[in-house]
């Protein structure tokens, strides 16, 4: 039963990992190119961290205006495990 559940979830998990990897790559590239960051949002903050286990984590924090005009703060994060 657990084997079937894992097989059913595997394609979705693969897609999520791919999307997370692509997102991290885009954030890392934007971190290196300040003009891209400025075009996306003047108030955005981006950082990329690499920890001891070679795990790349990219963060994006930005402010956006909702339907009623209030400013909301959003933080998105993606992780990527690097293998040797």
N, CA, C and O atoms as a Maestro MAE file, in Angstrom:
{
 s_m_m2io_version
 :::
 2.0.0
}

f_m_ct {
 s_m_title
 :::
 protein
 m_atom[336] {
  # First column is atom index #
  i_m_mmod_type
  r_m_x_coord
  r_m_y_coord
  r_m_z_coord
  i_m_residue_number
  s_m_chain_name
  s_m_pdb_residue_name
  s_m_pdb_atom_name
  i_m_atomic_number
  :::
  1 25 0.828 -1.194 0.000 1 A "UNK " " N  " 7
  2 3 0.000 0.000 0.000 1 A "UNK " " CA " 6
  3 2 0.869 1.253 0.000 1 A "UNK " " C  " 6
  4 15 0.595 2.201 -0.736 1 A "UNK " " O  " 8
  5 25 1.912 1.261 0.819 2 A "UNK " " N  " 7
  6 3 2.801 2.417 0.828 2 A "UNK " " CA " 6
  7 2 3.530 2.552 -0.497 2 A "UNK " " C  " 6
  8 15 3.777 3.663 -0.967 2 A "UNK " " O  " 8
  9 25 3.879 1.409 -1.106 3 A "UNK " " N  " 7
  10 3 4.560 1.431 -2.401 3 A "UNK " " CA " 6
  11 2 3.704 2.071 -3.469 3 A "UNK " " C  " 6
  12 15 4.209 2.837 -4.289 3 A "UNK " " O  " 8
  13 25 2.412 1.772 -3.474 4 A "UNK " " N  " 7
  14 3 1.502 2.366 -4.448 4 A "UNK " " CA " 6
  15 2 1.389 3.870 -4.233 4 A "UNK " " C  " 6
  16 15 1.389 4.640 -5.193 4 A "UNK " " O  " 8
  17 25 1.295 4.285 -2.987 5 A "UNK " " N  " 7
  18 3 1.184 5.716 -2.688 5 A "UNK " " CA " 6
  19 2 2.428 6.461 -3.151 5 A "UNK " " C  " 6
  20 15 2.336 7.566 -3.687 5 A "UNK " " O  " 8
  21 25 3.587 5.857 -2.943 6 A "UNK " " N  " 7
  22 3 4.832 6.501 -3.361 6 A "UNK " " CA " 6
  23 2 4.877 6.623 -4.872 6 A "UNK " " C  " 6
  24 15 5.273 7.662 -5.400 6 A "UNK " " O  " 8
  25 25 4.472 5.561 -5.579 7 A "UNK " " N  " 7
  26 3 4.481 5.598 -7.038 7 A "UNK " " CA " 6
  27 2 3.514 6.646 -7.572 7 A "UNK " " C  " 6
  28 15 3.808 7.299 -8.573 7 A "UNK " " O  " 8
  29 25 2.372 6.817 -6.926 8 A "UNK " " N  " 7
  30 3 1.409 7.814 -7.370 8 A "UNK " " CA " 6
  31 2 1.920 9.229 -7.132 8 A "UNK " " C  " 6
  32 15 1.628 10.128 -7.921 8 A "UNK " " O  " 8
  33 25 2.663 9.439 -6.076 9 A "UNK " " N  " 7
  34 3 3.157 10.774 -5.753 9 A "UNK " " CA " 6
  35 2 4.449 11.120 -6.483 9 A "UNK " " C  " 6
  36 15 4.805 12.294 -6.587 9 A "UNK " " O  " 8
  37 25 5.150 10.117 -6.986 10 A "UNK " " N  " 7
  38 3 6.463 10.361 -7.574 10 A "UNK " " CA " 6
  39 2 6.445 11.350 -8.742 10 A "UNK " " C  " 6
  40 15 7.272 12.262 -8.749 10 A "UNK " " O  " 8
  41 25 5.542 11.225 -9.742 11 A "UNK " " N  " 7
  42 3 5.566 12.198 -10.839 11 A "UNK " " CA " 6
  43 2 5.343 13.631 -10.360 11 A "UNK " " C  " 6
  44 15 5.988 14.557 -10.851 11 A "UNK " " O  " 8
  45 25 4.441 13.813 -9.414 12 A "UNK " " N  " 7
  46 3 4.201 15.159 -8.892 12 A "UNK " " CA " 6
  47 2 5.431 15.668 -8.144 12 A "UNK " " C  " 6
  48 15 5.807 16.831 -8.292 12 A "UNK " " O  " 8
  49 25 6.053 14.817 -7.352 13 A "UNK " " N  " 7
  50 3 7.241 15.218 -6.614 13 A "UNK " " CA " 6
  51 2 8.367 15.591 -7.567 13 A "UNK " " C  " 6
  52 15 9.087 16.559 -7.324 13 A "UNK " " O  " 8
  53 25 8.526 14.837 -8.642 14 A "UNK " " N  " 7
  54 3 9.553 15.143 -9.633 14 A "UNK " " CA " 6
  55 2 9.302 16.512 -10.247 14 A "UNK " " C  " 6
  56 15 10.233 17.299 -10.420 14 A "UNK " " O  " 8
  57 25 8.041 16.797 -10.578 15 A "UNK " " N  " 7
  58 3 7.701 18.097 -11.155 15 A "UNK " " CA " 6
  59 2 7.988 19.222 -10.161 15 A "UNK " " C  " 6
  60 15 8.525 20.264 -10.535 15 A "UNK " " O  " 8
  61 25 7.628 19.008 -8.896 16 A "UNK " " N  " 7
  62 3 7.865 20.028 -7.876 16 A "UNK " " CA " 6
  63 2 9.354 20.279 -7.686 16 A "UNK " " C  " 6
  64 15 9.776 21.423 -7.519 16 A "UNK " " O  " 8
  65 25 10.154 19.212 -7.711 17 A "UNK " " N  " 7
  66 3 11.604 19.378 -7.583 17 A "UNK " " CA " 6
  67 2 12.144 20.155 -8.771 17 A "UNK " " C  " 6
  68 15 12.980 21.042 -8.599 17 A "UNK " " O  " 8
  69 25 11.681 19.836 -9.974 18 A "UNK " " N  " 7
  70 3 12.130 20.539 -11.174 18 A "UNK " " CA " 6
  71 2 11.758 22.021 -11.101 18 A "UNK " " C  " 6
  72 15 12.580 22.884 -11.411 18 A "UNK " " O  " 8
  73 25 10.517 22.318 -10.690 19 A "UNK " " N  " 7
  74 3 10.085 23.711 -10.571 19 A "UNK " " CA " 6
  75 2 10.903 24.449 -9.516 19 A "UNK " " C  " 6
  76 15 11.294 25.598 -9.718 19 A "UNK " " O  " 8
  77 25 11.158 23.787 -8.396 20 A "UNK " " N  " 7
  78 3 11.961 24.401 -7.341 20 A "UNK " " CA " 6
  79 2 13.379 24.659 -7.824 20 A "UNK " " C  " 6
  80 15 13.959 25.703 -7.526 20 A "UNK " " O  " 8
  81 25 13.941 23.709 -8.571 21 A "UNK " " N  " 7
  82 3 15.287 23.867 -9.113 21 A "UNK " " CA " 6
  83 2 15.345 25.035 -10.078 21 A "UNK " " C  " 6
  84 15 16.270 25.846 -10.019 21 A "UNK " " O  " 8
  85 25 14.361 25.128 -10.970 22 A "UNK " " N  " 7
  86 3 14.322 26.236 -11.925 22 A "UNK " " CA " 6
  87 2 14.162 27.569 -11.206 22 A "UNK " " C  " 6
  88 15 14.787 28.560 -11.583 22 A "UNK " " O  " 8
  89 25 13.325 27.593 -10.173 23 A "UNK " " N  " 7
  90 3 13.110 28.818 -9.412 23 A "UNK " " CA " 6
  91 2 14.401 29.265 -8.727 23 A "UNK " " C  " 6
  92 15 14.747 30.446 -8.753 23 A "UNK " " O  " 8
  93 25 15.114 28.309 -8.113 24 A "UNK " " N  " 7
  94 3 16.390 28.640 -7.460 24 A "UNK " " CA " 6
  95 2 17.390 29.180 -8.467 24 A "UNK " " C  " 6
  96 15 18.105 30.143 -8.191 24 A "UNK " " O  " 8
  97 25 17.435 28.558 -9.626 25 A "UNK " " N  " 7
  98 3 18.368 29.003 -10.658 25 A "UNK " " CA " 6
  99 2 18.054 30.443 -11.081 25 A "UNK " " C  " 6
  100 15 18.961 31.263 -11.225 25 A "UNK " " O  " 8
  101 25 16.769 30.743 -11.280 26 A "UNK " " N  " 7
  102 3 16.379 32.101 -11.672 26 A "UNK " " CA " 6
  103 2 16.729 33.116 -10.583 26 A "UNK " " C  " 6
  104 15 17.215 34.208 -10.877 26 A "UNK " " O  " 8
  105 25 16.478 32.747 -9.319 27 A "UNK " " N  " 7
  106 3 16.809 33.657 -8.227 27 A "UNK " " CA " 6
  107 2 18.310 33.872 -8.119 27 A "UNK " " C  " 6
  108 15 18.764 34.991 -7.880 27 A "UNK " " O  " 8
  109 25 19.081 32.805 -8.295 28 A "UNK " " N  " 7
  110 3 20.535 32.931 -8.214 28 A "UNK " " CA " 6
  111 2 21.051 33.824 -9.332 28 A "UNK " " C  " 6
  112 15 21.944 34.641 -9.108 28 A "UNK " " O  " 8
  113 25 20.501 33.679 -10.530 29 A "UNK " " N  " 7
  114 3 20.914 34.531 -11.645 29 A "UNK " " CA " 6
  115 2 20.507 35.982 -11.400 29 A "UNK " " C  " 6
  116 15 21.271 36.901 -11.692 29 A "UNK " " O  " 8
  117 25 19.310 36.186 -10.866 30 A "UNK " " N  " 7
  118 3 18.857 37.546 -10.571 30 A "UNK " " CA " 6
  119 2 19.714 38.183 -9.488 30 A "UNK " " C  " 6
  120 15 19.941 39.393 -9.504 30 A "UNK " " O  " 8
  121 25 20.193 37.372 -8.543 31 A "UNK " " N  " 7
  122 3 21.066 37.887 -7.484 31 A "UNK " " CA " 6
  123 2 22.344 38.456 -8.087 31 A "UNK " " C  " 6
  124 15 22.897 39.433 -7.582 31 A "UNK " " O  " 8
  125 25 22.807 37.838 -9.169 32 A "UNK " " N  " 7
  126 3 24.037 38.300 -9.816 32 A "UNK " " CA " 6
  127 2 23.782 39.483 -10.735 32 A "UNK " " C  " 6
  128 15 24.722 40.189 -11.101 32 A "UNK " " O  " 8
  129 25 22.538 39.714 -11.112 33 A "UNK " " N  " 7
  130 3 22.207 40.781 -12.060 33 A "UNK " " CA " 6
  131 2 21.226 41.740 -11.389 33 A "UNK " " C  " 6
  132 15 20.019 41.495 -11.386 33 A "UNK " " O  " 8
  133 25 21.740 42.824 -10.825 34 A "UNK " " N  " 7
  134 3 20.892 43.761 -10.072 34 A "UNK " " CA " 6
  135 2 19.863 44.439 -10.962 34 A "UNK " " C  " 6
  136 15 18.804 44.837 -10.476 34 A "UNK " " O  " 8
  137 25 20.150 44.581 -12.269 35 A "UNK " " N  " 7
  138 3 19.167 45.212 -13.152 35 A "UNK " " CA " 6
  139 2 17.911 44.353 -13.263 35 A "UNK " " C  " 6
  140 15 16.806 44.886 -13.356 35 A "UNK " " O  " 8
  141 25 18.068 43.032 -13.255 36 A "UNK " " N  " 7
  142 3 16.906 42.141 -13.276 36 A "UNK " " CA " 6
  143 2 16.098 42.324 -12.002 36 A "UNK " " C  " 6
  144 15 14.870 42.399 -12.050 36 A "UNK " " O  " 8
  145 25 16.772 42.395 -10.875 37 A "UNK " " N  " 7
  146 3 16.093 42.589 -9.594 37 A "UNK " " CA " 6
  147 2 15.321 43.905 -9.605 37 A "UNK " " C  " 6
  148 15 14.179 43.958 -9.149 37 A "UNK " " O  " 8
  149 25 15.935 44.956 -10.118 38 A "UNK " " N  " 7
  150 3 15.289 46.264 -10.147 38 A "UNK " " CA " 6
  151 2 14.062 46.251 -11.054 38 A "UNK " " C  " 6
  152 15 13.064 46.908 -10.755 38 A "UNK " " O  " 8
  153 25 14.128 45.511 -12.155 39 A "UNK " " N  " 7
  154 3 12.987 45.442 -13.058 39 A "UNK " " CA " 6
  155 2 11.825 44.675 -12.432 39 A "UNK " " C  " 6
  156 15 10.661 44.987 -12.684 39 A "UNK " " O  " 8
  157 25 12.141 43.679 -11.622 40 A "UNK " " N  " 7
  158 3 11.088 42.869 -11.023 40 A "UNK " " CA " 6
  159 2 10.344 43.616 -9.927 40 A "UNK " " C  " 6
  160 15 9.115 43.566 -9.874 40 A "UNK " " O  " 8
  161 25 11.060 44.303 -9.062 41 A "UNK " " N  " 7
  162 3 10.416 44.989 -7.942 41 A "UNK " " CA " 6
  163 2 11.462 45.853 -7.253 41 A "UNK " " C  " 6
  164 15 12.492 45.344 -6.813 41 A "UNK " " O  " 8
  165 25 11.212 47.140 -7.157 42 A "UNK " " N  " 7
  166 3 12.168 48.040 -6.514 42 A "UNK " " CA " 6
  167 2 12.379 47.698 -5.046 42 A "UNK " " C  " 6
  168 15 13.434 48.000 -4.487 42 A "UNK " " O  " 8
  169 25 11.404 47.080 -4.423 43 A "UNK " " N  " 7
  170 3 11.469 46.797 -2.995 43 A "UNK " " CA " 6
  171 2 11.925 45.368 -2.689 43 A "UNK " " C  " 6
  172 15 11.880 44.938 -1.536 43 A "UNK " " O  " 8
  173 25 12.361 44.636 -3.705 44 A "UNK " " N  " 7
  174 3 12.663 43.224 -3.452 44 A "UNK " " CA " 6
  175 2 14.026 43.036 -2.803 44 A "UNK " " C  " 6
  176 15 14.938 43.843 -2.983 44 A "UNK " " O  " 8
  177 25 14.138 41.975 -2.062 45 A "UNK " " N  " 7
  178 3 15.406 41.573 -1.459 45 A "UNK " " CA " 6
  179 2 15.645 40.136 -1.877 45 A "UNK " " C  " 6
  180 15 14.730 39.314 -1.818 45 A "UNK " " O  " 8
  181 25 16.853 39.823 -2.294 46 A "UNK " " N  " 7
  182 3 17.164 38.465 -2.720 46 A "UNK " " CA " 6
  183 2 18.433 38.016 -2.036 46 A "UNK " " C  " 6
  184 15 19.347 38.809 -1.815 46 A "UNK " " O  " 8
  185 25 18.486 36.756 -1.706 47 A "UNK " " N  " 7
  186 3 19.712 36.204 -1.150 47 A "UNK " " CA " 6
  187 2 19.827 34.750 -1.550 47 A "UNK " " C  " 6
  188 15 18.828 34.060 -1.753 47 A "UNK " " O  " 8
  189 25 21.051 34.302 -1.656 48 A "UNK " " N  " 7
  190 3 21.320 32.906 -1.974 48 A "UNK " " CA " 6
  191 2 22.299 32.399 -0.937 48 A "UNK " " C  " 6
  192 15 23.336 33.019 -0.705 48 A "UNK " " O  " 8
  193 25 21.982 31.281 -0.313 49 A "UNK " " N  " 7
  194 3 22.839 30.711 0.721 49 A "UNK " " CA " 6
  195 2 23.238 29.302 0.315 49 A "UNK " " C  " 6
  196 15 22.429 28.549 -0.227 49 A "UNK " " O  " 8
  197 25 24.487 28.953 0.581 50 A "UNK " " N  " 7
  198 3 24.950 27.585 0.373 50 A "UNK " " CA " 6
  199 2 25.444 27.077 1.716 50 A "UNK " " C  " 6
  200 15 26.347 27.660 2.315 50 A "UNK " " O  " 8
  201 25 24.844 25.980 2.191 51 A "UNK " " N  " 7
  202 3 25.245 25.475 3.499 51 A "UNK " " CA " 6
  203 2 26.289 24.368 3.366 51 A "UNK " " C  " 6
  204 15 26.713 24.040 2.257 51 A "UNK " " O  " 8
  205 25 26.700 23.798 4.486 52 A "UNK " " N  " 7
  206 3 27.789 22.820 4.515 52 A "UNK " " CA " 6
  207 2 27.460 21.550 3.738 52 A "UNK " " C  " 6
  208 15 28.373 20.862 3.282 52 A "UNK " " O  " 8
  209 25 26.189 21.223 3.576 53 A "UNK " " N  " 7
  210 3 25.818 20.004 2.851 53 A "UNK " " CA " 6
  211 2 25.587 20.277 1.367 53 A "UNK " " C  " 6
  212 15 24.936 19.484 0.686 53 A "UNK " " O  " 8
  213 25 26.107 21.377 0.867 54 A "UNK " " N  " 7
  214 3 25.973 21.753 -0.544 54 A "UNK " " CA " 6
  215 2 24.515 21.899 -0.958 54 A "UNK " " C  " 6
  216 15 24.131 21.518 -2.064 54 A "UNK " " O  " 8
  217 25 23.723 22.447 -0.076 55 A "UNK " " N  " 7
  218 3 22.322 22.706 -0.373 55 A "UNK " " CA " 6
  219 2 22.180 24.191 -0.672 55 A "UNK " " C  " 6
  220 15 22.521 25.031 0.160 55 A "UNK " " O  " 8
  221 25 21.685 24.509 -1.840 56 A "UNK " " N  " 7
  222 3 21.499 25.898 -2.247 56 A "UNK " " CA " 6
  223 2 20.079 26.312 -1.897 56 A "UNK " " C  " 6
  224 15 19.120 25.655 -2.302 56 A "UNK " " O  " 8
  225 25 19.943 27.383 -1.154 57 A "UNK " " N  " 7
  226 3 18.622 27.903 -0.821 57 A "UNK " " CA " 6
  227 2 18.546 29.341 -1.292 57 A "UNK " " C  " 6
  228 15 19.375 30.171 -0.920 57 A "UNK " " O  " 8
  229 25 17.555 29.628 -2.105 58 A "UNK " " N  " 7
  230 3 17.375 30.979 -2.624 58 A "UNK " " CA " 6
  231 2 16.104 31.558 -2.024 58 A "UNK " " C  " 6
  232 15 15.078 30.883 -1.950 58 A "UNK " " O  " 8
  233 25 16.178 32.791 -1.603 59 A "UNK " " N  " 7
  234 3 15.036 33.463 -0.995 59 A "UNK " " CA " 6
  235 2 14.689 34.709 -1.800 59 A "UNK " " C  " 6
  236 15 15.571 35.402 -2.308 59 A "UNK " " O  " 8
  237 25 13.427 34.976 -1.906 60 A "UNK " " N  " 7
  238 3 12.974 36.235 -2.477 60 A "UNK " " CA " 6
  239 2 11.957 36.819 -1.512 60 A "UNK " " C  " 6
  240 15 11.000 36.149 -1.123 60 A "UNK " " O  " 8
  241 25 12.166 38.052 -1.137 61 A "UNK " " N  " 7
  242 3 11.201 38.732 -0.282 61 A "UNK " " CA " 6
  243 2 10.782 39.993 -1.015 61 A "UNK " " C  " 6
  244 15 11.626 40.789 -1.427 61 A "UNK " " O  " 8
  245 25 9.500 40.173 -1.175 62 A "UNK " " N  " 7
  246 3 9.017 41.322 -1.921 62 A "UNK " " CA " 6
  247 2 7.719 41.832 -1.308 62 A "UNK " " C  " 6
  248 15 7.030 41.113 -0.585 62 A "UNK " " O  " 8
  249 25 7.405 43.075 -1.609 63 A "UNK " " N  " 7
  250 3 6.145 43.649 -1.142 63 A "UNK " " CA " 6
  251 2 5.218 43.792 -2.340 63 A "UNK " " C  " 6
  252 15 5.651 44.178 -3.426 63 A "UNK " " O  " 8
  253 25 3.945 43.482 -2.138 64 A "UNK " " N  " 7
  254 3 2.965 43.584 -3.209 64 A "UNK " " CA " 6
  255 2 1.694 44.209 -2.656 64 A "UNK " " C  " 6
  256 15 1.413 44.120 -1.461 64 A "UNK " " O  " 8
  257 25 0.937 44.838 -3.533 65 A "UNK " " N  " 7
  258 3 -0.301 45.477 -3.104 65 A "UNK " " CA " 6
  259 2 -1.474 44.542 -3.395 65 A "UNK " " C  " 6
  260 15 -1.600 44.031 -4.508 65 A "UNK " " O  " 8
  261 25 -2.331 44.319 -2.400 66 A "UNK " " N  " 7
  262 3 -3.487 43.456 -2.616 66 A "UNK " " CA " 6
  263 2 -4.656 44.262 -3.172 66 A "UNK " " C  " 6
  264 15 -4.516 45.449 -3.467 66 A "UNK " " O  " 8
  265 25 -5.824 43.603 -3.314 67 A "UNK " " N  " 7
  266 3 -6.971 44.245 -3.967 67 A "UNK " " CA " 6
  267 2 -7.452 45.500 -3.245 67 A "UNK " " C  " 6
  268 15 -7.948 46.421 -3.894 67 A "UNK " " O  " 8
  269 25 -7.320 45.560 -1.930 68 A "UNK " " N  " 7
  270 3 -7.820 46.719 -1.192 68 A "UNK " " CA " 6
  271 2 -6.741 47.775 -0.995 68 A "UNK " " C  " 6
  272 15 -6.961 48.753 -0.280 68 A "UNK " " O  " 8
  273 25 -5.590 47.597 -1.610 69 A "UNK " " N  " 7
  274 3 -4.548 48.614 -1.549 69 A "UNK " " CA " 6
  275 2 -3.583 48.472 -0.394 69 A "UNK " " C  " 6
  276 15 -2.691 49.306 -0.238 69 A "UNK " " O  " 8
  277 25 -3.734 47.433 0.426 70 A "UNK " " N  " 7
  278 3 -2.795 47.231 1.529 70 A "UNK " " CA " 6
  279 2 -1.534 46.550 1.003 70 A "UNK " " C  " 6
  280 15 -1.594 45.725 0.090 70 A "UNK " " O  " 8
  281 25 -0.417 46.900 1.579 71 A "UNK " " N  " 7
  282 3 0.843 46.297 1.155 71 A "UNK " " CA " 6
  283 2 1.055 45.005 1.921 71 A "UNK " " C  " 6
  284 15 1.025 44.980 3.151 71 A "UNK " " O  " 8
  285 25 1.270 43.935 1.174 72 A "UNK " " N  " 7
  286 3 1.531 42.631 1.766 72 A "UNK " " CA " 6
  287 2 2.988 42.275 1.526 72 A "UNK " " C  " 6
  288 15 3.574 42.663 0.516 72 A "UNK " " O  " 8
  289 25 3.557 41.544 2.446 73 A "UNK " " N  " 7
  290 3 4.941 41.090 2.302 73 A "UNK " " CA " 6
  291 2 4.920 39.593 2.001 73 A "UNK " " C  " 6
  292 15 4.282 38.816 2.713 73 A "UNK " " O  " 8
  293 25 5.608 39.206 0.961 74 A "UNK " " N  " 7
  294 3 5.654 37.806 0.547 74 A "UNK " " CA " 6
  295 2 7.093 37.320 0.611 74 A "UNK " " C  " 6
  296 15 8.016 38.050 0.251 74 A "UNK " " O  " 8
  297 25 7.285 36.093 1.067 75 A "UNK " " N  " 7
  298 3 8.613 35.486 1.047 75 A "UNK " " CA " 6
  299 2 8.505 34.120 0.389 75 A "UNK " " C  " 6
  300 15 7.757 33.254 0.844 75 A "UNK " " O  " 8
  301 25 9.246 33.943 -0.667 76 A "UNK " " N  " 7
  302 3 9.267 32.688 -1.392 76 A "UNK " " CA " 6
  303 2 10.631 32.052 -1.207 76 A "UNK " " C  " 6
  304 15 11.645 32.749 -1.167 76 A "UNK " " O  " 8
  305 25 10.661 30.754 -1.095 77 A "UNK " " N  " 7
  306 3 11.941 30.065 -0.923 77 A "UNK " " CA " 6
  307 2 11.943 28.788 -1.733 77 A "UNK " " C  " 6
  308 15 10.915 28.128 -1.885 77 A "UNK " " O  " 8
  309 25 13.094 28.454 -2.244 78 A "UNK " " N  " 7
  310 3 13.264 27.196 -2.958 78 A "UNK " " CA " 6
  311 2 14.604 26.606 -2.588 78 A "UNK " " C  " 6
  312 15 15.549 27.341 -2.302 78 A "UNK " " O  " 8
  313 25 14.701 25.293 -2.589 79 A "UNK " " N  " 7
  314 3 15.950 24.633 -2.219 79 A "UNK " " CA " 6
  315 2 16.384 23.675 -3.308 79 A "UNK " " C  " 6
  316 15 15.558 23.118 -4.031 79 A "UNK " " O  " 8
  317 25 17.675 23.491 -3.417 80 A "UNK " " N  " 7
  318 3 18.249 22.595 -4.412 80 A "UNK " " CA " 6
  319 2 19.424 21.875 -3.789 80 A "UNK " " C  " 6
  320 15 20.349 22.513 -3.286 80 A "UNK " " O  " 8
  321 25 19.398 20.553 -3.816 81 A "UNK " " N  " 7
  322 3 20.519 19.764 -3.308 81 A "UNK " " CA " 6
  323 2 21.521 19.572 -4.439 81 A "UNK " " C  " 6
  324 15 21.153 19.101 -5.515 81 A "UNK " " O  " 8
  325 25 22.746 19.918 -4.217 82 A "UNK " " N  " 7
  326 3 23.795 19.752 -5.213 82 A "UNK " " CA " 6
  327 2 24.532 18.451 -4.955 82 A "UNK " " C  " 6
  328 15 24.912 18.158 -3.821 82 A "UNK " " O  " 8
  329 25 24.731 17.673 -6.006 83 A "UNK " " N  " 7
  330 3 25.467 16.418 -5.849 83 A "UNK " " CA " 6
  331 2 26.822 16.536 -6.533 83 A "UNK " " C  " 6
  332 15 27.002 17.324 -7.461 83 A "UNK " " O  " 8
  333 25 27.757 15.749 -6.061 84 A "UNK " " N  " 7
  334 3 29.113 15.812 -6.610 84 A "UNK " " CA " 6
  335 2 29.268 14.861 -7.774 84 A "UNK " " C  " 6
  336 15 30.346 14.778 -8.364 84 A "UNK " " O  " 8
  :::
 }
 m_bond[335] {
  # First column is bond index #
  i_m_from
  i_m_to
  i_m_order
  :::
  1 1 2 1
  2 2 3 1
  3 3 4 2
  4 3 5 1
  5 5 6 1
  6 6 7 1
  7 7 8 2
  8 7 9 1
  9 9 10 1
  10 10 11 1
  11 11 12 2
  12 11 13 1
  13 13 14 1
  14 14 15 1
  15 15 16 2
  16 15 17 1
  17 17 18 1
  18 18 19 1
  19 19 20 2
  20 19 21 1
  21 21 22 1
  22 22 23 1
  23 23 24 2
  24 23 25 1
  25 25 26 1
  26 26 27 1
  27 27 28 2
  28 27 29 1
  29 29 30 1
  30 30 31 1
  31 31 32 2
  32 31 33 1
  33 33 34 1
  34 34 35 1
  35 35 36 2
  36 35 37 1
  37 37 38 1
  38 38 39 1
  39 39 40 2
  40 39 41 1
  41 41 42 1
  42 42 43 1
  43 43 44 2
  44 43 45 1
  45 45 46 1
  46 46 47 1
  47 47 48 2
  48 47 49 1
  49 49 50 1
  50 50 51 1
  51 51 52 2
  52 51 53 1
  53 53 54 1
  54 54 55 1
  55 55 56 2
  56 55 57 1
  57 57 58 1
  58 58 59 1
  59 59 60 2
  60 59 61 1
  61 61 62 1
  62 62 63 1
  63 63 64 2
  64 63 65 1
  65 65 66 1
  66 66 67 1
  67 67 68 2
  68 67 69 1
  69 69 70 1
  70 70 71 1
  71 71 72 2
  72 71 73 1
  73 73 74 1
  74 74 75 1
  75 75 76 2
  76 75 77 1
  77 77 78 1
  78 78 79 1
  79 79 80 2
  80 79 81 1
  81 81 82 1
  82 82 83 1
  83 83 84 2
  84 83 85 1
  85 85 86 1
  86 86 87 1
  87 87 88 2
  88 87 89 1
  89 89 90 1
  90 90 91 1
  91 91 92 2
  92 91 93 1
  93 93 94 1
  94 94 95 1
  95 95 96 2
  96 95 97 1
  97 97 98 1
  98 98 99 1
  99 99 100 2
  100 99 101 1
  101 101 102 1
  102 102 103 1
  103 103 104 2
  104 103 105 1
  105 105 106 1
  106 106 107 1
  107 107 108 2
  108 107 109 1
  109 109 110 1
  110 110 111 1
  111 111 112 2
  112 111 113 1
  113 113 114 1
  114 114 115 1
  115 115 116 2
  116 115 117 1
  117 117 118 1
  118 118 119 1
  119 119 120 2
  120 119 121 1
  121 121 122 1
  122 122 123 1
  123 123 124 2
  124 123 125 1
  125 125 126 1
  126 126 127 1
  127 127 128 2
  128 127 129 1
  129 129 130 1
  130 130 131 1
  131 131 132 2
  132 131 133 1
  133 133 134 1
  134 134 135 1
  135 135 136 2
  136 135 137 1
  137 137 138 1
  138 138 139 1
  139 139 140 2
  140 139 141 1
  141 141 142 1
  142 142 143 1
  143 143 144 2
  144 143 145 1
  145 145 146 1
  146 146 147 1
  147 147 148 2
  148 147 149 1
  149 149 150 1
  150 150 151 1
  151 151 152 2
  152 151 153 1
  153 153 154 1
  154 154 155 1
  155 155 156 2
  156 155 157 1
  157 157 158 1
  158 158 159 1
  159 159 160 2
  160 159 161 1
  161 161 162 1
  162 162 163 1
  163 163 164 2
  164 163 165 1
  165 165 166 1
  166 166 167 1
  167 167 168 2
  168 167 169 1
  169 169 170 1
  170 170 171 1
  171 171 172 2
  172 171 173 1
  173 173 174 1
  174 174 175 1
  175 175 176 2
  176 175 177 1
  177 177 178 1
  178 178 179 1
  179 179 180 2
  180 179 181 1
  181 181 182 1
  182 182 183 1
  183 183 184 2
  184 183 185 1
  185 185 186 1
  186 186 187 1
  187 187 188 2
  188 187 189 1
  189 189 190 1
  190 190 191 1
  191 191 192 2
  192 191 193 1
  193 193 194 1
  194 194 195 1
  195 195 196 2
  196 195 197 1
  197 197 198 1
  198 198 199 1
  199 199 200 2
  200 199 201 1
  201 201 202 1
  202 202 203 1
  203 203 204 2
  204 203 205 1
  205 205 206 1
  206 206 207 1
  207 207 208 2
  208 207 209 1
  209 209 210 1
  210 210 211 1
  211 211 212 2
  212 211 213 1
  213 213 214 1
  214 214 215 1
  215 215 216 2
  216 215 217 1
  217 217 218 1
  218 218 219 1
  219 219 220 2
  220 219 221 1
  221 221 222 1
  222 222 223 1
  223 223 224 2
  224 223 225 1
  225 225 226 1
  226 226 227 1
  227 227 228 2
  228 227 229 1
  229 229 230 1
  230 230 231 1
  231 231 232 2
  232 231 233 1
  233 233 234 1
  234 234 235 1
  235 235 236 2
  236 235 237 1
  237 237 238 1
  238 238 239 1
  239 239 240 2
  240 239 241 1
  241 241 242 1
  242 242 243 1
  243 243 244 2
  244 243 245 1
  245 245 246 1
  246 246 247 1
  247 247 248 2
  248 247 249 1
  249 249 250 1
  250 250 251 1
  251 251 252 2
  252 251 253 1
  253 253 254 1
  254 254 255 1
  255 255 256 2
  256 255 257 1
  257 257 258 1
  258 258 259 1
  259 259 260 2
  260 259 261 1
  261 261 262 1
  262 262 263 1
  263 263 264 2
  264 263 265 1
  265 265 266 1
  266 266 267 1
  267 267 268 2
  268 267 269 1
  269 269 270 1
  270 270 271 1
  271 271 272 2
  272 271 273 1
  273 273 274 1
  274 274 275 1
  275 275 276 2
  276 275 277 1
  277 277 278 1
  278 278 279 1
  279 279 280 2
  280 279 281 1
  281 281 282 1
  282 282 283 1
  283 283 284 2
  284 283 285 1
  285 285 286 1
  286 286 287 1
  287 287 288 2
  288 287 289 1
  289 289 290 1
  290 290 291 1
  291 291 292 2
  292 291 293 1
  293 293 294 1
  294 294 295 1
  295 295 296 2
  296 295 297 1
  297 297 298 1
  298 298 299 1
  299 299 300 2
  300 299 301 1
  301 301 302 1
  302 302 303 1
  303 303 304 2
  304 303 305 1
  305 305 306 1
  306 306 307 1
  307 307 308 2
  308 307 309 1
  309 309 310 1
  310 310 311 1
  311 311 312 2
  312 311 313 1
  313 313 314 1
  314 314 315 1
  315 315 316 2
  316 315 317 1
  317 317 318 1
  318 318 319 1
  319 319 320 2
  320 319 321 1
  321 321 322 1
  322 322 323 1
  323 323 324 2
  324 323 325 1
  325 325 326 1
  326 326 327 1
  327 327 328 2
  328 327 329 1
  329 329 330 1
  330 330 331 1
  331 331 332 2
  332 331 333 1
  333 333 334 1
  334 334 335 1
  335 335 336 2
  :::
 }
}
